[in-house]
Amino acid sequence: MIDEPIYAPNIYLFAFQNAKFIVSDNRGELVDPKWIYKTSETILNQFHLDINEIHFELKSGNFPPTRIHLLDNNEQKSSLPIDLSVPLEHEGQNSLKGRIYPLWIEDSYALGLNIRYPQGEGVDAVAIDDLKNFNPASCFARQTISSNLGQTVLITGFLNQEQQRKKTKELRKLADECYRIFTGLNQSVSPPQELPFYKTGKLFGSPIFEYGVPCHEDPNGHILIWFFFSESTSENFIDCYQQFTDIFCYRNKVIKAYENSQLDYQQGIQICKDLEQDIAEIKNFSNDATLREQELQNLKLKLKHLLKTALDYSQILRNLEYNYNSIKINMENYQEKLSEVVQRLQKLGHWRNADLVFLEEFYQQDCPKYQAQIQANLFYLRHGLQLLDQAIATIRGITEIDQAERDRTLHTLILVIGVGVGTGVIFAQNFSHPETPTDDNPPTPPALQTFSYSLGVGLSFALLTYLCRRFWKNR
């Protein structure tokens, strides 16, 4: 355990809930408009604060596709301050404070929540071990928040001059310890659980460490640990808080779209595997001129199944294209918000230390990689669609050929029977009975005699017709 303090630590939660499901993928549920209120209540309860005591009221109704502050108050404030009576373990330290920022961003709810230890000269040092008090009962964990677009937790804290002289490797150890304490990660197990560290860099001139590999589900979600080396870093972040909220929103939308595309791709792959089995079964049908009745029925059932599968498969391809476009749109929005950060800092005269490479890497490297993967998946699955269409066409061809052969057989049978019956009737009408029977040969009843002769004639002509038909067919 690292026995070092950090100064004036802050916990920022950025959680997002998509309120509209454009693509019907059966993975989403109707969003409760009170999601912000319920999530805030769940978190604040862990800090022993009754949400009813702070008069937390939200706007209601259908919101336009823009950015709206959802706090319902006469003063038009964007955030609500809160006091948390949770003392830290060390003597002489104050309780925590915070703010709630409820937002509507285009088509999504956004919950911004800040829990902080007040800054003060000489009295704002907090032991790293006390970070567990900022996350009681893992109230900031991904499972607790349950946001369908994901979340980002940002942990900030000042470092003293001695700590700032440390190398990046040593600061990484400090960040790792902050992550372990905050998330309650148990390191007593053997072997120790590996941290989901992703990357490190600098932002506004201060080191930042990222945990949670994109598109790999982690129970603690996306966590950033940002050590402030100067007051200007903190000031720049506070000045651009609105843009950071939007940046994290678009980042989570991009990642969610890619995660959905991977789920769709896996469904498509499974359909392709099942299709290979269906094709193998089709090949096993007999090569006789006509199928057996059971084989014909099986083919019809297979055709119905494949037609439904083709519809599901088309929806998967549509979803992949939708997710590709969603990444493109939100990547552009992400880039636009970064440009707003630049413009704002330039206006405030703080641009000199505003290094944004850490944030730019997401749309410059990660987003194109996601788009390329979706394009590759689409290319592969489109070949599967061609195979599916060919399988459907093959079954239709087999059944149509079999039906045509059955129709010809039926036509021949009708023709043969018709000729046999017709000639038999004509013969019966023109048949003359013998005049005088002999004693040794008793007379045969006329009706039976007529039937016997006409039956024989009819069968003879029917057989002759069948042979002539077969001869003509085989010419």
C-alpha positions as a Markdown table, in Angstrom:
| # | Residue | x | y | z |
|---|---|---|---|---|
| 1 | Met | 0.0 | 0.0 | 0.0 |
| 2 | Ile | 1.2 | 3.5 | -0.9 |
| 3 | Asp | 1.1 | 5.8 | 2.1 |
| 4 | Glu | 0.8 | 9.1 | 0.3 |
| 5 | Pro | -1.9 | 11.7 | 0.2 |
| 6 | Ile | -3.6 | 13.4 | -2.7 |
| 7 | Tyr | -5.1 | 16.9 | -2.3 |
| 8 | Ala | -8.7 | 18.1 | -2.8 |
| 9 | Pro | -9.8 | 14.9 | -4.6 |
| 10 | Asn | -12.9 | 15.0 | -6.7 |
| 11 | Ile | -15.1 | 12.3 | -8.2 |
| 12 | Tyr | -17.0 | 13.1 | -11.3 |
| 13 | Leu | -19.6 | 10.8 | -12.7 |
| 14 | Phe | -20.7 | 11.1 | -16.3 |
| 15 | Ala | -23.5 | 8.6 | -17.0 |
| 16 | Phe | -25.7 | 8.5 | -20.1 |
| 17 | Gln | -29.0 | 6.8 | -21.0 |
| 18 | Asn | -30.3 | 6.6 | -24.5 |
| 19 | Ala | -34.0 | 7.5 | -24.4 |
| 20 | Lys | -34.8 | 6.4 | -28.0 |
| 21 | Phe | -34.1 | 3.0 | -29.6 |
| 22 | Ile | -34.0 | 3.6 | -33.4 |
| 23 | Val | -32.8 | 0.1 | -34.2 |
| 24 | Ser | -35.0 | -2.8 | -33.1 |
| 25 | Asp | -32.3 | -5.2 | -31.8 |
| 26 | Asn | -34.2 | -6.6 | -28.8 |
| 27 | Arg | -31.4 | -5.6 | -26.6 |
| 28 | Gly | -32.9 | -2.4 | -25.2 |
| 29 | Glu | -35.8 | -1.7 | -22.9 |
| 30 | Leu | -38.1 | 1.3 | -22.6 |
| 31 | Val | -36.2 | 4.0 | -20.7 |
| 32 | Asp | -37.8 | 5.3 | -17.6 |
| 33 | Pro | -37.8 | 9.2 | -17.8 |
| 34 | Lys | -37.0 | 9.2 | -14.1 |
| 35 | Trp | -33.7 | 7.4 | -14.6 |
| 36 | Ile | -31.7 | 10.5 | -13.5 |
| 37 | Tyr | -33.7 | 10.8 | -10.4 |
| 38 | Lys | -33.6 | 7.1 | -9.4 |
| 39 | Thr | -29.8 | 6.8 | -10.2 |
| 40 | Ser | -29.1 | 9.9 | -8.1 |
| 41 | Glu | -31.2 | 8.6 | -5.3 |
| 42 | Thr | -29.3 | 5.3 | -5.3 |
| 43 | Ile | -26.0 | 7.0 | -5.1 |
| 44 | Leu | -26.9 | 9.6 | -2.5 |
| 45 | Asn | -28.5 | 7.0 | -0.2 |
| 46 | Gln | -25.0 | 5.5 | 0.1 |
| 47 | Phe | -23.9 | 8.8 | 1.5 |
| 48 | His | -26.8 | 8.9 | 3.9 |
| 49 | Leu | -28.5 | 11.7 | 2.1 |
| 50 | Asp | -32.3 | 11.6 | 1.5 |
| 51 | Ile | -32.9 | 13.0 | -2.0 |
| 52 | Asn | -36.2 | 14.5 | -0.9 |
| 53 | Glu | -34.3 | 16.8 | 1.4 |
| 54 | Ile | -32.5 | 18.6 | -1.5 |
| 55 | His | -35.7 | 19.4 | -3.5 |
| 56 | Phe | -34.3 | 17.7 | -6.6 |
| 57 | Glu | -36.9 | 18.2 | -9.3 |
| 58 | Leu | -36.5 | 17.5 | -13.0 |
| 59 | Lys | -38.2 | 18.9 | -16.1 |
| 60 | Ser | -40.6 | 16.6 | -17.9 |
| 61 | Gly | -42.0 | 16.3 | -21.4 |
| 62 | Asn | -40.7 | 15.5 | -24.9 |
| 63 | Phe | -37.4 | 17.3 | -25.4 |
| 64 | Pro | -36.1 | 18.5 | -28.8 |
| 65 | Pro | -32.8 | 17.2 | -30.2 |
| 66 | Thr | -30.7 | 19.8 | -28.5 |
| 67 | Arg | -28.9 | 20.4 | -25.2 |
| 68 | Ile | -31.2 | 21.2 | -22.3 |
| 69 | His | -30.5 | 21.5 | -18.5 |
| 70 | Leu | -33.1 | 19.4 | -16.8 |
| 71 | Leu | -33.0 | 20.9 | -13.4 |
| 72 | Asp | -36.5 | 22.4 | -12.7 |
| 73 | Asn | -36.0 | 25.6 | -10.7 |
| 74 | Asn | -37.0 | 29.2 | -10.9 |
| 75 | Glu | -33.4 | 30.4 | -10.9 |
| 76 | Gln | -32.5 | 28.5 | -14.1 |
| 77 | Lys | -29.5 | 27.0 | -12.4 |
| 78 | Ser | -27.8 | 24.1 | -14.2 |
| 79 | Ser | -26.7 | 22.2 | -11.1 |
| 80 | Leu | -27.8 | 21.5 | -7.6 |
| 81 | Pro | -25.3 | 21.7 | -4.7 |
| 82 | Ile | -25.4 | 18.9 | -2.1 |
| 83 | Asp | -23.7 | 18.4 | 1.3 |
| 84 | Leu | -22.8 | 14.9 | 2.3 |
| 85 | Ser | -22.3 | 14.3 | 6.1 |
| 86 | Val | -19.8 | 11.5 | 5.6 |
| 87 | Pro | -16.7 | 12.2 | 7.7 |
| 88 | Leu | -13.4 | 10.7 | 6.5 |
| 89 | Glu | -11.5 | 8.4 | 8.8 |
| 90 | His | -8.7 | 10.9 | 9.7 |
| 91 | Glu | -9.2 | 13.5 | 12.3 |
| 92 | Gly | -9.5 | 17.2 | 11.4 |
| 93 | Gln | -11.0 | 16.5 | 7.9 |
| 94 | Asn | -14.2 | 17.8 | 6.6 |
| 95 | Ser | -17.2 | 16.1 | 5.2 |
| 96 | Leu | -17.8 | 15.8 | 1.5 |
| 97 | Lys | -19.7 | 18.2 | -0.8 |
| 98 | Gly | -21.0 | 17.8 | -4.3 |
| 99 | Arg | -23.2 | 18.9 | -7.2 |
| 100 | Ile | -25.7 | 17.2 | -9.5 |
| 101 | Tyr | -25.9 | 18.2 | -13.2 |
| 102 | Pro | -29.0 | 16.7 | -15.0 |
| 103 | Leu | -28.9 | 17.1 | -18.7 |
| 104 | Trp | -30.7 | 16.2 | -22.0 |
| 105 | Ile | -28.2 | 15.8 | -24.9 |
| 106 | Glu | -30.0 | 15.4 | -28.3 |
| 107 | Asp | -31.6 | 12.0 | -27.6 |
| 108 | Ser | -30.1 | 10.9 | -24.3 |
| 109 | Tyr | -30.3 | 11.7 | -20.6 |
| 110 | Ala | -27.0 | 12.7 | -19.0 |
| 111 | Leu | -26.2 | 12.6 | -15.3 |
| 112 | Gly | -23.3 | 14.6 | -14.1 |
| 113 | Leu | -22.5 | 14.1 | -10.4 |
| 114 | Asn | -19.6 | 15.5 | -8.5 |
| 115 | Ile | -18.4 | 14.4 | -5.0 |
| 116 | Arg | -15.5 | 16.4 | -3.7 |
| 117 | Tyr | -13.3 | 17.1 | -0.7 |
| 118 | Pro | -13.2 | 20.9 | -0.4 |
| 119 | Gln | -10.0 | 22.6 | -1.4 |
| 120 | Gly | -8.1 | 24.6 | 1.3 |
| 121 | Glu | -4.6 | 25.6 | 2.0 |
| 122 | Gly | -3.0 | 23.0 | 4.3 |
| 123 | Val | -6.3 | 21.2 | 5.2 |
| 124 | Asp | -7.2 | 19.4 | 2.0 |
| 125 | Ala | -4.8 | 16.4 | 2.1 |
| 126 | Val | -6.6 | 13.1 | 1.9 |
| 127 | Ala | -5.0 | 9.7 | 2.3 |
| 128 | Ile | -5.4 | 7.5 | -0.7 |
| 129 | Asp | -6.9 | 4.9 | 1.6 |
| 130 | Asp | -9.8 | 7.3 | 2.2 |
| 131 | Leu | -10.9 | 7.2 | -1.5 |
| 132 | Lys | -13.0 | 4.2 | -0.5 |
| 133 | Asn | -15.3 | 6.7 | 1.3 |
| 134 | Phe | -16.0 | 8.4 | -2.0 |
| 135 | Asn | -17.5 | 5.1 | -3.4 |
| 136 | Pro | -19.4 | 3.5 | -0.6 |
| 137 | Ala | -21.0 | 0.1 | -1.5 |
| 138 | Ser | -19.5 | 0.6 | -5.0 |
| 139 | Cys | -22.2 | 3.1 | -5.8 |
| 140 | Phe | -20.3 | 4.3 | -8.9 |
| 141 | Ala | -19.9 | 0.8 | -10.3 |
| 142 | Arg | -21.2 | 0.0 | -13.7 |
| 143 | Gln | -23.8 | -2.4 | -12.4 |
| 144 | Thr | -25.2 | 0.2 | -9.9 |
| 145 | Ile | -25.6 | 2.9 | -12.5 |
| 146 | Ser | -27.0 | 0.6 | -15.2 |
| 147 | Ser | -26.8 | 3.2 | -18.0 |
| 148 | Asn | -27.4 | 1.7 | -21.4 |
| 149 | Leu | -24.8 | 4.1 | -23.0 |
| 150 | Gly | -22.2 | 3.5 | -20.4 |
| 151 | Gln | -20.4 | 5.9 | -18.1 |
| 152 | Thr | -17.2 | 7.6 | -17.3 |
| 153 | Val | -15.8 | 8.2 | -13.8 |
| 154 | Leu | -13.2 | 10.9 | -13.5 |
| 155 | Ile | -11.0 | 11.1 | -10.4 |
| 156 | Thr | -9.0 | 14.2 | -9.9 |
| 157 | Gly | -6.6 | 15.3 | -7.2 |
| 158 | Phe | -3.7 | 17.7 | -6.7 |
| 159 | Leu | -0.1 | 16.4 | -6.1 |
| 160 | Asn | 2.5 | 18.2 | -4.1 |
| 161 | Gln | 5.9 | 19.4 | -5.5 |
| 162 | Glu | 7.7 | 16.2 | -4.4 |
| 163 | Gln | 5.1 | 14.0 | -6.1 |
| 164 | Gln | 5.2 | 16.0 | -9.3 |
| 165 | Arg | 8.9 | 15.3 | -9.6 |
| 166 | Lys | 8.2 | 11.6 | -9.9 |
| 167 | Lys | 8.5 | 9.8 | -13.2 |
| 168 | Thr | 5.5 | 8.5 | -15.2 |
| 169 | Lys | 6.2 | 5.0 | -14.0 |
| 170 | Glu | 6.0 | 6.0 | -10.3 |
| 171 | Leu | 2.9 | 8.1 | -11.0 |
| 172 | Arg | 1.3 | 5.1 | -12.6 |
| 173 | Lys | 1.8 | 3.1 | -9.4 |
| 174 | Leu | 0.1 | 6.0 | -7.5 |
| 175 | Ala | -2.8 | 5.9 | -10.0 |
| 176 | Asp | -3.1 | 2.1 | -9.7 |
| 177 | Glu | -3.4 | 2.4 | -6.0 |
| 178 | Cys | -6.0 | 5.1 | -6.3 |
| 179 | Tyr | -7.9 | 2.8 | -8.7 |
| 180 | Arg | -7.7 | -0.2 | -6.3 |
| 181 | Ile | -8.8 | 1.7 | -3.3 |
| 182 | Phe | -11.7 | 3.5 | -5.1 |
| 183 | Thr | -13.1 | 0.4 | -6.7 |
| 184 | Gly | -12.4 | -1.9 | -3.7 |
| 185 | Leu | -10.3 | -4.2 | -5.8 |
| 186 | Asn | -9.1 | -7.1 | -3.6 |
| 187 | Gln | -5.4 | -7.5 | -4.0 |
| 188 | Ser | -5.0 | -10.2 | -1.3 |
| 189 | Val | -6.1 | -12.9 | -3.7 |
| 190 | Ser | -3.4 | -14.9 | -5.4 |
| 191 | Pro | -2.4 | -14.1 | -8.1 |
| 192 | Pro | -3.4 | -10.4 | -7.7 |
| 193 | Gln | -6.2 | -9.3 | -10.1 |
| 194 | Glu | -4.8 | -7.5 | -13.1 |
| 195 | Leu | -5.9 | -3.9 | -13.5 |
| 196 | Pro | -7.7 | -2.9 | -16.7 |
| 197 | Phe | -5.2 | -0.2 | -17.5 |
| 198 | Tyr | -5.5 | 1.2 | -21.0 |
| 199 | Lys | -3.2 | 4.2 | -21.6 |
| 200 | Thr | -1.6 | 7.3 | -20.1 |
| 201 | Gly | -0.9 | 10.8 | -21.4 |
| 202 | Lys | -1.1 | 14.4 | -20.5 |
| 203 | Leu | -4.1 | 16.7 | -20.5 |
| 204 | Phe | -3.9 | 20.4 | -19.8 |
| 205 | Gly | -0.3 | 19.9 | -18.8 |
| 206 | Ser | -1.0 | 17.3 | -16.1 |
| 207 | Pro | -0.7 | 13.4 | -16.3 |
| 208 | Ile | -3.9 | 11.4 | -16.8 |
| 209 | Phe | -4.3 | 7.6 | -16.6 |
| 210 | Glu | -7.1 | 5.6 | -18.2 |
| 211 | Tyr | -8.6 | 2.4 | -17.0 |
| 212 | Gly | -11.1 | 0.2 | -18.8 |
| 213 | Val | -10.3 | -1.1 | -22.3 |
| 214 | Pro | -13.0 | 0.2 | -24.7 |
| 215 | Cys | -15.5 | -2.5 | -25.8 |
| 216 | His | -14.3 | -4.9 | -23.1 |
| 217 | Glu | -16.9 | -4.9 | -20.3 |
| 218 | Asp | -15.5 | -4.2 | -16.9 |
| 219 | Pro | -17.6 | -4.0 | -13.7 |
| 220 | Asn | -16.2 | -0.6 | -12.8 |
| 221 | Gly | -16.6 | 0.8 | -16.2 |
| 222 | His | -14.5 | 3.6 | -17.7 |
| 223 | Ile | -12.3 | 5.4 | -15.1 |
| 224 | Leu | -9.9 | 8.2 | -15.6 |
| 225 | Ile | -7.4 | 9.3 | -12.9 |
| 226 | Trp | -6.1 | 12.8 | -13.5 |
| 227 | Phe | -3.4 | 14.3 | -11.2 |
| 228 | Phe | -3.4 | 18.1 | -11.2 |
| 229 | Phe | 0.1 | 19.7 | -11.3 |
| 230 | Ser | -1.2 | 23.2 | -11.2 |
| 231 | Glu | -4.3 | 25.3 | -10.5 |
| 232 | Ser | -4.6 | 26.1 | -14.2 |
| 233 | Thr | -5.3 | 22.5 | -15.1 |
| 234 | Ser | -8.2 | 22.5 | -12.6 |
| 235 | Glu | -9.5 | 25.8 | -13.8 |
| 236 | Asn | -9.3 | 24.8 | -17.5 |
| 237 | Phe | -11.3 | 21.6 | -16.7 |
| 238 | Ile | -14.0 | 23.5 | -14.8 |
| 239 | Asp | -14.2 | 26.1 | -17.5 |
| 240 | Cys | -14.8 | 23.4 | -20.1 |
| 241 | Tyr | -16.9 | 21.1 | -17.9 |
| 242 | Gln | -19.9 | 21.4 | -20.3 |
| 243 | Gln | -17.7 | 20.3 | -23.3 |
| 244 | Phe | -16.2 | 17.4 | -21.3 |
| 245 | Thr | -19.7 | 16.2 | -20.6 |
| 246 | Asp | -20.6 | 16.2 | -24.3 |
| 247 | Ile | -17.2 | 14.6 | -25.2 |
| 248 | Phe | -17.8 | 11.7 | -22.8 |
| 249 | Cys | -21.3 | 11.3 | -24.1 |
| 250 | Tyr | -20.2 | 11.0 | -27.7 |
| 251 | Arg | -17.4 | 8.7 | -26.7 |
| 252 | Asn | -19.7 | 6.4 | -25.0 |
| 253 | Lys | -22.1 | 6.5 | -27.9 |
| 254 | Val | -19.3 | 5.5 | -30.3 |
| 255 | Ile | -18.3 | 2.6 | -28.1 |
| 256 | Lys | -21.9 | 1.4 | -27.5 |
| 257 | Ala | -22.5 | 1.4 | -31.3 |
| 258 | Tyr | -19.4 | -0.7 | -31.8 |
| 259 | Glu | -20.3 | -3.1 | -29.1 |
| 260 | Asn | -23.8 | -3.5 | -30.6 |
| 261 | Ser | -22.2 | -4.1 | -34.0 |
| 262 | Gln | -20.1 | -6.9 | -32.5 |
| 263 | Leu | -23.2 | -8.5 | -31.0 |
| 264 | Asp | -24.9 | -8.3 | -34.4 |
| 265 | Tyr | -21.8 | -9.7 | -36.1 |
| 266 | Gln | -21.8 | -12.7 | -33.8 |
| 267 | Gln | -25.5 | -13.4 | -34.6 |
| 268 | Gly | -24.7 | -13.2 | -38.3 |
| 269 | Ile | -21.8 | -15.6 | -37.9 |
| 270 | Gln | -24.1 | -18.1 | -36.1 |
| 271 | Ile | -26.6 | -17.8 | -38.9 |
| 272 | Cys | -23.8 | -18.6 | -41.4 |
| 273 | Lys | -22.8 | -21.6 | -39.4 |
| 274 | Asp | -26.4 | -22.9 | -39.3 |
| 275 | Leu | -26.7 | -22.2 | -43.0 |
| 276 | Glu | -23.8 | -24.5 | -43.7 |
| 277 | Gln | -25.6 | -27.3 | -42.0 |
| 278 | Asp | -28.8 | -26.5 | -43.9 |
| 279 | Ile | -26.9 | -26.7 | -47.2 |
| 280 | Ala | -25.4 | -30.1 | -46.2 |
| 281 | Glu | -28.9 | -31.4 | -45.5 |
| 282 | Ile | -30.1 | -30.1 | -48.9 |
| 283 | Lys | -27.3 | -32.0 | -50.6 |
| 284 | Asn | -28.4 | -35.2 | -48.9 |
| 285 | Phe | -31.8 | -35.3 | -50.6 |
| 286 | Ser | -32.3 | -38.0 | -53.3 |
| 287 | Asn | -31.5 | -37.4 | -56.9 |
| 288 | Asp | -34.6 | -39.2 | -58.1 |
| 289 | Ala | -36.9 | -37.6 | -60.7 |
| 290 | Thr | -39.4 | -37.0 | -58.0 |
| 291 | Leu | -38.8 | -36.6 | -54.3 |
| 292 | Arg | -40.4 | -38.7 | -51.7 |
| 293 | Glu | -43.4 | -37.0 | -50.0 |
| 294 | Gln | -41.5 | -36.7 | -46.7 |
| 295 | Glu | -38.5 | -35.1 | -48.5 |
| 296 | Leu | -40.8 | -32.7 | -50.3 |
| 297 | Gln | -42.4 | -31.6 | -47.0 |
| 298 | Asn | -39.0 | -31.3 | -45.3 |
| 299 | Leu | -37.8 | -29.0 | -48.2 |
| 300 | Lys | -40.9 | -26.8 | -47.8 |
| 301 | Leu | -40.3 | -26.5 | -44.1 |
| 302 | Lys | -36.6 | -25.7 | -44.8 |
| 303 | Leu | -37.6 | -23.0 | -47.3 |
| 304 | Lys | -39.9 | -21.3 | -44.8 |
| 305 | His | -37.1 | -21.4 | -42.2 |
| 306 | Leu | -34.6 | -19.9 | -44.6 |
| 307 | Leu | -37.0 | -17.1 | -45.7 |
| 308 | Lys | -37.4 | -16.1 | -42.0 |
| 309 | Thr | -33.7 | -16.3 | -41.5 |
| 310 | Ala | -33.1 | -14.1 | -44.6 |
| 311 | Leu | -35.3 | -11.4 | -42.9 |
| 312 | Asp | -33.3 | -11.6 | -39.7 |
| 313 | Tyr | -30.1 | -11.6 | -41.6 |
| 314 | Ser | -31.1 | -8.5 | -43.5 |
| 315 | Gln | -31.9 | -6.8 | -40.2 |
| 316 | Ile | -28.4 | -7.6 | -38.9 |
| 317 | Leu | -26.8 | -6.1 | -42.0 |
| 318 | Arg | -29.0 | -3.0 | -41.5 |
| 319 | Asn | -28.0 | -2.7 | -37.9 |
| 320 | Leu | -24.3 | -2.9 | -38.8 |
| 321 | Glu | -24.7 | -0.1 | -41.3 |
| 322 | Tyr | -26.7 | 1.9 | -38.7 |
| 323 | Asn | -23.9 | 1.4 | -36.1 |
| 324 | Tyr | -21.3 | 2.4 | -38.7 |
| 325 | Asn | -23.1 | 5.6 | -39.4 |
| 326 | Ser | -23.7 | 6.2 | -35.7 |
| 327 | Ile | -19.9 | 6.0 | -35.1 |
| 328 | Lys | -19.3 | 8.4 | -37.9 |
| 329 | Ile | -21.8 | 11.0 | -36.6 |
| 330 | Asn | -20.7 | 10.8 | -33.0 |
| 331 | Met | -17.0 | 10.8 | -34.0 |
| 332 | Glu | -17.7 | 14.1 | -35.8 |
| 333 | Asn | -19.6 | 15.5 | -32.8 |
| 334 | Tyr | -16.7 | 14.4 | -30.5 |
| 335 | Gln | -14.3 | 16.3 | -32.7 |
| 336 | Glu | -16.5 | 19.4 | -32.8 |
| 337 | Lys | -16.6 | 19.5 | -29.0 |
| 338 | Leu | -12.8 | 19.3 | -28.8 |
| 339 | Ser | -12.7 | 22.2 | -31.2 |
| 340 | Glu | -15.0 | 24.1 | -28.8 |
| 341 | Val | -12.5 | 23.3 | -26.0 |
| 342 | Val | -9.7 | 24.9 | -28.0 |
| 343 | Gln | -11.8 | 27.9 | -28.8 |
| 344 | Arg | -12.8 | 28.4 | -25.2 |
| 345 | Leu | -9.3 | 28.1 | -23.9 |
| 346 | Gln | -8.0 | 30.5 | -26.5 |
| 347 | Lys | -10.6 | 33.0 | -25.5 |
| 348 | Leu | -9.6 | 32.7 | -21.9 |
| 349 | Gly | -5.9 | 32.9 | -22.8 |
| 350 | His | -5.2 | 29.4 | -21.4 |
| 351 | Trp | -4.3 | 27.7 | -24.6 |
| 352 | Arg | -0.6 | 27.4 | -23.9 |
| 353 | Asn | -0.9 | 24.3 | -21.6 |
| 354 | Ala | -4.0 | 22.8 | -23.3 |
| 355 | Asp | -2.5 | 19.6 | -24.7 |
| 356 | Leu | -5.4 | 17.6 | -26.1 |
| 357 | Val | -3.6 | 14.7 | -27.7 |
| 358 | Phe | -4.9 | 12.3 | -25.0 |
| 359 | Leu | -8.5 | 13.1 | -26.1 |
| 360 | Glu | -7.7 | 13.4 | -29.8 |
| 361 | Glu | -6.4 | 9.9 | -30.0 |
| 362 | Phe | -9.9 | 8.5 | -29.6 |
| 363 | Tyr | -11.3 | 9.9 | -32.9 |
| 364 | Gln | -8.0 | 9.8 | -34.7 |
| 365 | Gln | -7.1 | 6.2 | -33.9 |
| 366 | Asp | -9.9 | 4.3 | -32.1 |
| 367 | Cys | -12.9 | 5.4 | -34.2 |
| 368 | Pro | -11.4 | 4.6 | -37.6 |
| 369 | Lys | -10.4 | 1.2 | -36.2 |
| 370 | Tyr | -14.0 | 0.5 | -35.2 |
| 371 | Gln | -15.3 | 1.6 | -38.6 |
| 372 | Ala | -12.8 | -0.5 | -40.4 |
| 373 | Gln | -13.8 | -3.6 | -38.4 |
| 374 | Ile | -17.5 | -3.0 | -39.1 |
| 375 | Gln | -16.8 | -2.7 | -42.8 |
| 376 | Ala | -14.8 | -5.9 | -42.7 |
| 377 | Asn | -17.7 | -7.6 | -40.9 |
| 378 | Leu | -20.2 | -6.3 | -43.4 |
| 379 | Phe | -18.1 | -7.5 | -46.3 |
| 380 | Tyr | -18.0 | -11.0 | -44.8 |
| 381 | Leu | -21.7 | -11.2 | -43.9 |
| 382 | Arg | -22.7 | -9.9 | -47.3 |
| 383 | His | -21.2 | -13.0 | -48.8 |
| 384 | Gly | -23.3 | -15.0 | -46.3 |
| 385 | Leu | -26.4 | -13.2 | -47.6 |
| 386 | Gln | -25.5 | -14.3 | -51.2 |
| 387 | Leu | -25.1 | -17.9 | -50.0 |
| 388 | Leu | -28.5 | -17.6 | -48.1 |
| 389 | Asp | -30.2 | -16.3 | -51.3 |
| 390 | Gln | -28.6 | -19.1 | -53.3 |
| 391 | Ala | -29.8 | -21.7 | -50.8 |
| 392 | Ile | -33.4 | -20.3 | -51.0 |
| 393 | Ala | -33.2 | -20.3 | -54.8 |
| 394 | Thr | -31.9 | -23.9 | -54.9 |
| 395 | Ile | -34.7 | -25.2 | -52.7 |
| 396 | Arg | -37.3 | -23.3 | -54.7 |
| 397 | Gly | -35.8 | -24.8 | -57.9 |
| 398 | Ile | -35.8 | -28.3 | -56.5 |
| 399 | Thr | -39.4 | -28.0 | -55.4 |
| 400 | Glu | -40.6 | -26.4 | -58.6 |
| 401 | Ile | -38.9 | -29.2 | -60.7 |
| 402 | Asp | -40.4 | -31.8 | -58.5 |
| 403 | Gln | -43.8 | -30.2 | -58.8 |
| 404 | Ala | -43.5 | -29.9 | -62.5 |
| 405 | Glu | -42.6 | -33.6 | -62.7 |
| 406 | Arg | -45.5 | -34.5 | -60.5 |
| 407 | Asp | -47.8 | -32.4 | -62.7 |
| 408 | Arg | -46.6 | -34.2 | -65.9 |
| 409 | Thr | -47.1 | -37.6 | -64.2 |
| 410 | Leu | -50.6 | -36.6 | -63.2 |
| 411 | His | -51.3 | -35.3 | -66.7 |
| 412 | Thr | -50.1 | -38.6 | -68.2 |
| 413 | Leu | -52.2 | -40.6 | -65.7 |
| 414 | Ile | -55.3 | -38.5 | -66.6 |
| 415 | Leu | -54.6 | -38.9 | -70.3 |
| 416 | Val | -54.2 | -42.7 | -70.0 |
| 417 | Ile | -57.3 | -43.1 | -67.8 |
| 418 | Gly | -59.2 | -40.9 | -70.1 |
| 419 | Val | -58.3 | -42.8 | -73.2 |
| 420 | Gly | -58.9 | -46.2 | -71.5 |
| 421 | Val | -62.4 | -45.1 | -70.2 |
| 422 | Gly | -63.3 | -43.4 | -73.4 |
| 423 | Thr | -62.5 | -46.3 | -75.7 |
| 424 | Gly | -64.1 | -48.7 | -73.2 |
| 425 | Val | -67.3 | -46.7 | -73.3 |
| 426 | Ile | -67.3 | -46.5 | -77.1 |
| 427 | Phe | -66.7 | -50.2 | -77.4 |
| 428 | Ala | -69.5 | -51.0 | -74.9 |
| 429 | Gln | -71.9 | -48.9 | -76.9 |
| 430 | Asn | -71.1 | -50.8 | -80.1 |
| 431 | Phe | -70.7 | -54.3 | -78.8 |
| 432 | Ser | -73.0 | -57.1 | -80.2 |
| 433 | His | -73.9 | -60.0 | -78.0 |
| 434 | Pro | -73.7 | -63.6 | -79.5 |
| 435 | Glu | -77.1 | -64.9 | -80.7 |
| 436 | Thr | -77.2 | -68.5 | -79.7 |
| 437 | Pro | -75.6 | -70.0 | -76.6 |
| 438 | Thr | -74.7 | -73.7 | -76.6 |
| 439 | Asp | -75.6 | -76.3 | -73.9 |
| 440 | Asp | -72.0 | -76.9 | -73.0 |
| 441 | Asn | -71.4 | -73.2 | -72.6 |
| 442 | Pro | -74.1 | -71.5 | -70.5 |
| 443 | Pro | -74.9 | -67.9 | -71.6 |
| 444 | Thr | -73.0 | -65.1 | -69.9 |
| 445 | Pro | -75.0 | -62.2 | -68.6 |
| 446 | Pro | -74.9 | -59.4 | -71.3 |
| 447 | Ala | -73.9 | -56.7 | -68.8 |
| 448 | Leu | -70.9 | -58.8 | -67.5 |
| 449 | Gln | -70.0 | -59.7 | -71.0 |
| 450 | Thr | -70.1 | -56.1 | -72.2 |
| 451 | Phe | -68.1 | -54.9 | -69.1 |
| 452 | Ser | -65.4 | -57.6 | -69.6 |
| 453 | Tyr | -64.8 | -56.8 | -73.3 |
| 454 | Ser | -64.9 | -53.0 | -72.8 |
| 455 | Leu | -62.5 | -53.3 | -69.8 |
| 456 | Gly | -60.1 | -55.3 | -71.9 |
| 457 | Val | -60.3 | -52.9 | -74.8 |
| 458 | Gly | -60.0 | -49.9 | -72.5 |
| 459 | Leu | -56.9 | -51.3 | -70.7 |
| 460 | Ser | -55.3 | -52.1 | -74.1 |
| 461 | Phe | -55.8 | -48.6 | -75.4 |
| 462 | Ala | -54.7 | -47.1 | -72.1 |
| 463 | Leu | -51.5 | -49.2 | -72.3 |
| 464 | Leu | -51.0 | -48.3 | -75.9 |
| 465 | Thr | -51.4 | -44.6 | -75.0 |
| 466 | Tyr | -48.9 | -44.8 | -72.2 |
| 467 | Leu | -46.3 | -46.5 | -74.4 |
| 468 | Cys | -46.8 | -44.0 | -77.1 |
| 469 | Arg | -46.5 | -41.1 | -74.6 |
| 470 | Arg | -43.3 | -42.6 | -73.2 |
| 471 | Phe | -41.8 | -43.2 | -76.6 |
| 472 | Trp | -42.6 | -39.6 | -77.6 |
| 473 | Lys | -41.0 | -38.3 | -74.4 |
| 474 | Asn | -37.8 | -40.3 | -74.9 |
| 475 | Arg | -37.3 | -39.2 | -78.5 |
